[in-house]
Amino acid sequence: MFSTSTLVSLLTLVISVSAAAQKATTGKAAASTAATAAGNTGGDAQTSTTLDPKVIASGFANNGQDVPEAGQVASLTSTNNFINFCLTVPNLPITNGLQITTGSCNPAPMGIIPSSDNMPSSKFINPPNFGTIQAGVTFNIEMAIQGMQTGFFVNAKSNYFSAPQQLNAQGQIQGHSHVVIEKLDSLTQTTPLTSKNYSFFKGLNSAAANGVLTTSVDGGLAAGFYRLASINTAANHQPALVPIAQHGSLDDFVYVSVYFIFDSGRILRGMESNILSLSLKFTVTADGKPSAAAGSADASAASSSAAAATVAASSVAASSSKVTATAAASAVGGATRKVAAPPSKATTTAAVGKGATVAGQKAVSTAASSSKAAVTGKAAGASSTKNSNTGKNAQASSQKAGSQGSKSAASNTAAAKKGQGRTRRAVNRLIQA
């Protein structure tokens, strides 16, 4: 039998050994956890595959409905910063730095958010809003930008959306901009555009020079109406992120019109109906030479052409603010040139070249002269009736002359209208070509 003192000693020894073993086990587990958290790389949290508790955003666990607002929906919640969020959409691939057109899930964090004093902003210098551009001619896009350090862009084919937004030492987003031009049906269009379609797109990868980014639109644009917009982004092409919901636009938009360009003039796309019915009243002949019927009225035709151009300019000015129509026609080497409306504030002019034919206008002028002759004939008939014993014969002769003059006037007026119809169809064919 053991004495009481011996039993106490043995029990104490057992307890001591057990405590030591437990302490060793706990220490080993803690060391293992620390090693795992550091990714076995000497404590580098940026290469660890374990979330550090210090960066867990506790607010992500709140769905926002503690103070509900009408129409407000509950936010998704997470207690681990959504690190495995993409597992909720197993049918989608990880974005993985690629531009996947069929959709993907991106696990990259949003990154560093600037202060409200460092939100970027841009404004186009050229082309100006509601400006006009010559079709088919190269022009420059110039855009002023502030609040962002430009010139930072990564490989869009392998690093798209693949890293968080970053700031420079001044707290500004490091990124770059883009410009995109989209065609409109009209400047008053209200239907949304299809984002996949555009007429011109360019990344502005260089740093701004004196706060201005510039690029060239080589070859210009086809005639029509367009919207020009900026897309300011962080280095990895993600939209610029700012700290507050209520803020001004980070990008700029302008709307422009592009003109048709022909040899010696321009036609404004979108105003053809006004111009064709008022300004483009000229004759197109096979050889570019005046027709025989109109050859005897050159001076009258030139005068009528100037008057018609003035009327056309007034009508176009009434329908389009600050745009003055120009009517100009000339024929060179048998090819009749087309006419167009110039940019805003231009002076309206009417010019008929040496070889130009304005048959319709000449016909109207001739018709006016014939009508005057008819009136003269009737007046002569009245005078003869009153003052001559043979007045009846004179009146009959005068009335006959007046009747012939009226017929001539009607014939010439019909010819003028017919000529104008041919002209309008010819111009339409030129525009469609």
C-alpha positions in Angstrom: 0.0 0.0 0.0 1.1 3.6 -0.8 1.2 6.1 1.8 -1.0 9.2 1.5 2.0 11.4 0.8 3.2 9.1 -2.0 -0.2 9.2 -3.7 -0.3 13.0 -3.6 3.1 13.2 -5.2 2.1 10.8 -8.0 -1.1 12.8 -8.7 0.8 16.0 -8.8 3.2 14.5 -11.4 0.4 13.3 -13.6 -1.2 16.7 -13.6 2.1 18.5 -14.4 2.8 16.2 -17.4 -0.7 16.7 -18.8 -0.5 20.5 -18.6 2.8 20.5 -20.3 1.5 18.4 -23.1 -1.5 20.6 -23.6 0.6 23.7 -23.7 2.9 22.2 -26.3 -0.1 21.2 -28.5 -1.6 24.7 -28.3 1.7 26.3 -29.2 2.1 24.0 -32.2 -1.4 24.8 -33.5 -0.9 28.5 -33.1 2.4 28.3 -35.0 0.7 26.4 -37.7 -2.1 28.9 -38.0 0.4 31.8 -38.2 2.3 30.0 -40.8 -0.8 29.4 -42.9 -1.9 33.0 -42.5 1.4 34.2 -43.8 1.3 31.6 -46.6 4.6 30.2 -45.3 6.3 33.1 -47.0 7.8 34.9 -44.0 4.6 36.9 -43.1 3.8 38.6 -46.4 0.1 39.2 -46.3 0.0 40.1 -50.0 0.9 36.5 -51.0 -1.1 34.8 -48.3 -4.3 32.9 -49.3 -5.9 33.6 -45.9 -7.9 36.7 -45.1 -6.3 38.8 -42.4 -8.8 39.7 -39.7 -7.5 43.2 -39.7 -9.0 44.0 -43.1 -12.4 42.4 -42.6 -15.1 45.1 -43.2 -17.6 44.5 -40.4 -20.1 46.8 -42.2 -20.5 44.3 -45.0 -22.6 42.2 -42.6 -25.3 44.9 -42.5 -27.9 44.7 -45.3 -28.8 48.4 -44.9 -32.4 47.8 -44.0 -32.1 49.0 -40.4 -33.2 52.4 -41.7 -35.4 51.3 -44.7 -36.3 53.8 -47.4 -39.1 53.4 -49.9 -38.0 51.1 -52.8 -34.7 50.3 -51.1 -33.5 46.7 -51.5 -31.4 44.8 -49.1 -27.7 44.6 -49.8 -25.8 41.3 -50.1 -23.9 40.7 -46.9 -20.6 39.0 -46.0 -18.4 38.4 -42.9 -15.3 37.6 -45.0 -15.2 40.4 -47.5 -16.9 38.3 -50.2 -13.6 36.5 -50.8 -15.4 33.5 -52.2 -18.3 35.4 -53.8 -17.6 34.0 -57.3 -18.4 30.5 -56.1 -22.1 31.7 -56.0 -22.1 31.8 -59.8 -20.4 28.6 -60.8 -21.7 28.9 -64.4 -19.5 32.0 -65.0 -15.7 31.9 -65.5 -13.4 34.1 -63.4 -12.6 37.3 -65.3 -8.9 36.6 -64.9 -7.8 39.7 -66.6 -9.7 39.0 -69.8 -12.4 40.8 -71.7 -15.0 38.0 -71.7 -17.9 39.1 -73.9 -20.2 36.4 -72.6 -19.9 37.5 -69.0 -17.7 36.6 -66.0 -17.1 37.1 -62.3 -14.3 39.3 -61.1 -12.8 38.7 -57.6 -10.5 41.7 -57.6 -11.2 44.3 -54.9 -12.3 47.8 -55.9 -9.2 49.4 -54.4 -8.2 52.8 -53.1 -10.9 55.5 -53.2 -9.8 59.2 -53.5 -11.1 62.1 -51.4 -14.0 64.2 -52.7 -11.4 66.9 -53.5 -9.7 64.5 -55.9 -12.5 63.4 -58.1 -11.6 63.6 -61.8 -13.5 65.8 -64.3 -13.1 66.4 -68.1 -14.4 68.8 -70.7 -14.1 68.7 -74.5 -12.4 71.6 -76.2 -12.7 70.4 -79.8 -15.1 69.8 -81.4 -17.3 72.2 -79.5 -20.8 71.2 -78.4 -23.3 71.5 -81.4 -20.3 72.2 -83.6 -20.0 71.2 -87.3 -17.3 69.1 -88.9 -16.5 68.6 -92.5 -17.2 65.0 -93.6 -14.4 62.8 -94.6 -11.7 65.1 -93.3 -9.3 64.3 -90.5 -9.9 66.3 -87.3 -8.5 66.4 -83.7 -10.3 65.7 -80.5 -9.0 67.8 -77.6 -10.2 67.3 -74.0 -9.1 69.1 -70.8 -8.9 66.9 -67.7 -8.2 67.5 -64.0 -8.1 65.6 -60.8 -6.5 62.5 -62.2 -2.9 61.5 -63.1 -3.1 60.4 -66.7 -0.7 58.1 -68.6 -1.3 55.0 -66.5 -2.7 52.0 -68.5 -2.1 48.3 -68.4 -2.4 45.5 -71.0 -6.1 45.4 -71.7 -5.8 41.9 -73.2 -4.3 40.2 -70.1 -4.9 42.6 -67.1 -8.4 43.9 -67.7 -10.1 44.7 -64.3 -7.3 42.5 -62.7 -6.0 44.9 -60.0 -7.5 47.5 -57.5 -7.7 51.2 -58.3 -4.6 53.0 -57.1 -3.7 56.6 -56.2 -0.6 58.7 -56.5 1.1 60.6 -53.7 -1.2 63.5 -54.1 -4.3 61.2 -53.7 -5.3 61.3 -57.3 -6.4 58.3 -59.3 -3.7 56.9 -61.6 -5.4 56.1 -64.9 -6.2 57.1 -68.4 -9.1 58.2 -70.6 -10.9 57.1 -73.7 -13.1 58.9 -76.3 -15.9 57.3 -78.2 -18.1 58.7 -81.0 -21.5 57.2 -81.6 -23.8 58.1 -84.5 -27.3 59.5 -83.8 -30.5 59.6 -85.9 -30.8 63.3 -85.1 -29.6 65.9 -82.5 -33.1 65.5 -80.9 -32.9 61.7 -80.6 -34.3 60.4 -77.3 -33.9 56.6 -77.8 -30.9 55.0 -76.1 -28.0 53.9 -78.2 -26.6 50.4 -78.5 -23.4 50.4 -76.6 -21.7 47.7 -78.8 -21.9 50.0 -81.8 -19.7 53.1 -82.3 -18.1 55.0 -85.1 -14.8 55.8 -83.4 -13.0 54.6 -80.2 -9.6 55.5 -78.9 -7.7 55.0 -75.7 -5.9 58.2 -74.6 -2.9 56.4 -73.1 -0.4 59.3 -73.0 -0.1 61.7 -70.1 -2.0 65.0 -70.6 0.0 67.9 -72.0 -0.7 71.0 -70.0 -3.9 69.4 -68.8 -5.2 68.5 -72.3 -5.5 65.0 -73.9 -5.5 64.9 -77.8 -6.1 62.3 -80.5 -6.7 62.4 -84.2 -9.8 61.0 -86.0 -8.0 60.0 -89.2 -10.2 60.1 -92.3 -13.0 61.9 -90.4 -16.6 60.8 -90.3 -19.4 60.2 -92.7 -22.1 62.9 -92.8 -24.6 62.7 -90.0 -25.2 63.6 -86.3 -22.9 62.3 -83.5 -22.3 62.1 -79.8 -18.7 62.3 -78.5 -18.1 61.1 -74.9 -15.2 60.5 -72.6 -14.6 57.4 -70.5 -12.2 58.1 -67.6 -10.8 55.0 -66.0 -8.2 53.7 -63.5 -5.1 52.0 -64.8 -6.8 48.6 -65.2 -9.5 50.1 -67.3 -12.2 49.9 -64.6 -14.5 53.0 -64.3 -13.0 55.6 -61.9 -14.4 55.1 -58.4 -15.1 58.1 -56.2 -16.0 58.5 -52.5 -19.5 59.9 -52.6 -22.7 59.0 -54.5 -23.8 62.5 -55.2 -21.3 64.2 -57.5 -21.0 65.8 -60.9 -20.2 63.7 -64.0 -16.7 62.4 -64.2 -17.0 62.4 -68.0 -18.1 64.9 -70.7 -20.4 64.7 -73.7 -20.8 66.9 -76.8 -23.1 66.6 -79.8 -21.9 67.5 -83.3 -23.2 67.6 -86.9 -21.1 66.4 -89.9 -21.6 68.0 -93.3 -21.4 66.4 -96.8 -18.5 67.8 -98.7 -18.6 68.3 -102.5 -16.2 70.0 -104.8 -17.1 73.6 -104.1 -19.6 73.5 -101.3 -21.4 71.6 -98.6 -24.8 70.2 -97.9 -25.9 69.8 -94.3 -27.1 66.3 -93.6 -30.6 66.5 -91.9 -31.6 69.7 -93.6 -31.8 68.4 -97.2 -35.6 69.0 -97.4 -35.2 72.7 -96.7 -32.1 73.1 -98.9 -33.4 71.1 -101.8 -36.7 72.9 -102.0 -35.1 76.4 -101.6 -31.4 76.6 -102.2 -30.6 73.9 -104.7 -32.6 75.3 -107.6 -30.2 74.8 -110.5 -30.2 72.8 -113.7 -28.0 69.8 -114.4 -27.3 69.4 -118.1 -25.5 66.5 -119.9 -22.6 68.7 -121.1 -22.6 71.3 -118.4 -23.5 74.0 -120.8 -26.6 76.3 -120.8 -29.6 74.9 -122.7 -30.7 76.7 -125.9 -34.1 77.6 -124.4 -32.4 79.5 -121.5 -29.5 80.9 -123.4 -31.2 84.3 -124.1 -31.8 85.2 -120.5 -28.4 85.1 -118.8 -28.7 88.4 -117.0 -32.2 87.7 -115.8 -31.2 84.2 -114.6 -28.3 85.5 -112.6 -30.6 88.1 -110.9 -33.2 85.4 -110.2 -30.6 83.1 -108.8 -29.4 85.7 -106.3 -33.0 86.3 -105.2 -33.7 82.6 -104.8 -30.5 82.2 -102.7 -31.6 85.0 -100.4 -35.0 83.4 -99.9 -33.3 80.0 -99.3 -31.0 81.5 -96.7 -33.8 83.1 -94.8 -35.8 79.8 -94.7 -32.8 77.7 -93.5 -31.9 80.3 -90.9 -35.4 80.2 -89.6 -35.3 76.4 -89.3 -31.7 76.0 -88.0 -30.2 78.4 -85.4 -27.0 80.2 -86.5 -26.8 78.3 -89.8 -26.9 80.3 -93.1 -27.5 78.6 -96.3 -25.2 79.0 -99.3 -26.4 78.4 -102.8 -23.5 78.0 -105.2 -23.5 76.2 -108.6 -20.7 75.9 -111.1 -20.0 73.6 -114.0 -16.4 72.7 -114.9 -15.5 70.3 -117.8 -19.0 69.1 -118.2 -19.5 68.0 -114.5 -21.9 70.1 -112.5 -20.7 70.6 -108.9 -23.0 70.2 -105.9 -24.1 72.9 -103.4 -24.1 72.9 -99.6 -24.8 74.9 -96.5 -21.7 76.3 -94.9 -20.9 76.4 -91.1 -22.7 78.8 -88.8 -22.2 82.5 -89.2 -21.2 82.1 -92.8 -22.3 84.8 -95.3 -25.0 83.7 -97.7 -23.8 84.0 -101.3 -25.2 83.0 -104.7 -22.9 82.4 -107.6 -23.6 81.0 -111.0 -20.4 80.0 -112.9 -19.6 81.0 -116.4 -20.9 77.7 -117.7 -23.8 77.2 -115.2 -27.3 76.7 -116.3 -30.3 77.9 -114.2 -33.0 76.9 -116.6 -35.8 76.8 -114.1 -35.1 80.3 -112.8 -34.6 81.6 -116.3 -37.9 80.2 -117.3 -39.6 81.9 -114.4 -38.0 85.2 -115.4 -39.1 84.7 -119.0 -42.6 83.9 -117.8 -42.7 87.1 -115.9 -41.6 89.1 -119.0 -44.3 87.3 -121.0 -47.0 88.1 -118.4 -45.9 91.8 -118.6 -46.3 91.6 -122.4 -49.8 90.2 -122.0 -50.8 93.0 -119.7 -49.4 95.5 -122.1 -51.3 93.9 -125.0 -54.6 94.2 -123.1 -53.9 97.8 -122.2 -53.2 98.6 -125.8 -56.5 97.0 -126.8 -58.4 99.1 -124.3 -56.7 102.3 -125.5 -57.5 101.5 -129.1 -61.1 100.9 -128.4 -61.5 104.2 -126.7 -59.5 106.5 -129.1 -59.8 105.0 -132.6 -62.7 104.7 -135.0 -61.1 101.4 -136.0 -60.8 100.4 -132.3 -62.5 97.1 -132.8 -59.8 95.8 -135.1 -57.1 97.1 -132.8 -58.8 95.6 -129.7 -59.1 92.3 -131.4 -55.4 92.4 -132.4 -54.4 93.4 -128.9 -56.5 90.8 -127.3 -55.0 88.2 -129.6 -51.5 89.4 -128.5 -52.5 89.2 -124.9 -53.9 85.7 -125.3 -50.7 84.6 -126.9 -48.7 86.2 -124.1 -50.7 84.5 -121.4 -50.3 81.1 -123.1 -46.5 81.8 -123.4 -46.4 82.6 -119.7 -48.3 79.5 -118.7 -46.0 77.4 -120.9 -42.9 78.9 -119.4 -44.1 78.5 -115.9 -44.8 74.8 -116.5 -41.4 74.4 -118.0 -39.9 76.0 -114.9 -41.7 73.6 -112.6 -40.7 70.7 -114.8 -37.0 71.8 -114.7 -37.1 72.2 -110.9 -38.5 68.7 -110.6 -35.7 67.3 -112.7 -33.1 69.2 -110.7 -34.4 67.9 -107.4 -34.3 64.3 -108.5 -30.8 64.8 -109.8 -29.6 66.3 -106.5 -31.2 63.4 -104.6 -29.3 61.0 -106.8 -26.1 62.9 -106.0 -26.7 62.8 -102.3 -27.5 59.1 -102.3 -24.4 58.4 -104.2 
